[in-house]
Amino acid sequence: MRDLEGAIRRGDLEMASSIARDIARARGRPIGLELALELLPLVVAQDSEAYDEWACRWLARWLEEVRGASIDAAAELAAALADLPTEPATALAALRRSCRPRA
């Protein structure tokens, strides 16, 4: 996991994607939503044409994995994902909050 986090910190999307796929194969499940979220700003910066696909896949996973997901919350997240390319700090903060366990 450290290798993946390091690749993300360095901004190396290709390496981070490769490591994430290796981890998913080894564990039999994808990396966690929070860590997957950290790939999205790299996609915006390095492969903006693919961003919509990545963002939609992330949102679909959120809907599947988060207990108590609602249409209102999904709409807010979709808006934050749409804002990520132009307002990264604000959008990423909202998206990170969505990954926290609910009480």
Residue pairs with C-beta under 8 A, 6 or more apart in sequence:
1 23
1 35
3 19
4 16
4 19
4 20
4 23
4 31
4 35
5 35
7 15
7 16
7 19
8 16
8 35
8 38
8 39
8 42
11 42
11 45
11 46
12 42
13 39
13 42
13 43
13 45
13 46
13 47
16 39
16 42
17 39
20 30
20 31
20 35
20 36
20 39
23 31
24 30
24 31
30 36
30 61
32 99
33 58
33 61
33 62
33 65
33 66
33 99
34 96
34 99
36 58
36 61
37 58
37 92
37 95
37 96
37 99
39 54
40 51
40 54
40 55
40 58
40 81
40 84
40 92
40 95
41 84
41 88
41 92
43 50
43 51
43 54
44 51
44 84
44 85
44 88
48 85
51 84
51 85
55 81
55 82
55 84
58 81
59 74
59 77
59 78
59 81
62 69
62 74
62 77
62 98
62 99
63 69
63 74
66 98
67 102
68 102
73 98
76 94
77 94
77 95
77 98
80 90
80 91
80 94
80 95
80 98
81 91
81 95
83 90
83 91
84 91
84 92
84 95
